Amino acid sequence: MTVVSVGNQELLGTVSAVPGVEAVLFDGSGTPPRDDIEIFIGPYEARSGAFDSLRDLRSLKAVQLVTAGYEHVLPVLPPGVVLANGAGIHNTSTSELALALTLASQRGIPDFVRAAQTGTWRHAAGYPSLADRNVLILGYGAIGRAVARRVLAFEASVTAVASRARTGDDLVDVVHGTQELGALLPEHEVVIIVVPLTDSTRGMVDAQFLAALPDNALLVNVARGKVVDTDALLAECRSGRLRAALDVTDPEPLPSDHPLWTLPNVLISPHVGGASSAFWPRARRFVDEQLRGYVAGAGLQHVVSS
């Protein structure tokens, strides 16, 4: 029997129903409930230090996340323990928010909301459509593909960029490598960021990156705040040359007195990309498949560290 600790009550029934698995509820707080936990399923919204308890799980063989990001676990992952992320769980929710932020920014929705607060009928023409825009998606994994599929439905063109160039798929003819960004950025009015936070992506969107974008371009970040140099972005948006729609920021949460809040060309949501009603049904299906494969001897899929 494989003992699996579950970080969220919402997943307890799913885990308990997997043949060959015994489930215990444990979100990493305090002392582990038993010493034979083999798989730790991390909590969705983990408190600070929730994964520090991994060092106390003497029988631990694997950590399964229900988040796409995993950079917060790597520093405390015990040697020899497999780490798998929640690849695919957030495709729907995060791509949906990426599109919502893009459409809202393009069509002036924040301006209309501000006008409504004063009862002002703000009839204005000239807001840019998403249709006919050149959209660059930086990070072309599962979420990036989900974003591309939705963007294409709005009659825009999509350029996909990943860490390495490769052949395309049913959505794009080719996937460009990040070394091509210098040539690609000036041709794109919208850039949507969905890369994971790694040593190579930290600060990737810096002053040089932003300077390469055309005037009035929109930067949408649904990845991690630290991918973007906040000071560089603030300078471009404060000047009015660029616009931004951010679900993630650096620092995060964004302090109430941070100047990004006051800029009319910056739209901010509080890191809710994956937090929609679409999350738990997909998380349950994912965890069920992962555990069934593990018990059958196939191990966990989507391993990011071992």
Secondary structure, DSSP 8 states (H G I E B T S, - for coil): -EEEEES-HHHHHHHHTSTTEEEEE--S-SS-S-S---EEE--SS--TTGGGGGGG-TT--EEE-SSS--TTTGGG--TT-EEE--TTTTHHHHHHHHHHHHHHHHTTHHHHHHHHTTT----------STT-EEEEE--SHHHHHHHHHHHTTT-EEEEEESS-EE--SS-SEEEEGGGHHHHGGG-SEEEE-----TTTTT-B-HHHHHTS-TT-EEEE-S-GGGB-HHHHHHHHHTTS-EEEESS-SSSS--TT-GGGG-TTEEE--S-SS-STTHHHHHHHHHHHHHHHHHTTS--SSEEE-
